[in-house]
Amino acid sequence: MRIIFNLSILLIIALSAFTVIYIKHKNRVMNIEIEKIERNLAKELNTHKGLLDIKANLLEKELVSENIEKGLGMEIPPKNKIIYLDLVK
């Protein structure tokens, strides 16, 4: 009877040790997956911020040209009509 009791305690201890190892492994795998997802999210967020910056710049240029045309009655000339002066000797 005592041998069966000792073997059952040994089995319970071994099972708990393997359970701890398995849970630590699952936790490590889950943390690695979370880090990958966070890196991808950070990349997407930086890309989105860059696109928003480009959009803001384009919108600002458009609004400035509209204000020039409406407010001052002026137009930006086409590139072939612009004259560049070289002031450096």
Residue pairs with C-beta under 8 A, 6 or more apart in sequence:
65 76
68 74
68 75
68 76
69 75
